[in-house]
């Protein structure tokens, strides 16, 4: 079963691909989210990458439920852009 971080990154990558901005192999989620934010003109996507990095590589290996909900809401709104 994929982790929240993996599922969230996959969704961010789908959004980026729809805007002709695929993720480069060496690009961190934080850097990629910033690039997608610029490509879509949706600056609220920037914290999505930070949350993914925190969940995947942070000291606790997770983010709190409120932060997850916030990120998920941003991604839902960005799907339609």
C-alpha angles and dihedrals in degrees: 000000000000119000123244088252092053093047092046093049090049090054091048089050091052090052091048093048091053087057094048091255109118119181117261117229093244096046119112118220089250093053092043093050089053090051093048090047089056093045093050097034088234107128090180087077093070095080090051090072092047090052091049091051091046092050094046102037108013124113094262096037091228146062126231120267094250091055091048090053091049092051092046091052091051091051093048090052091046093053089075097048 
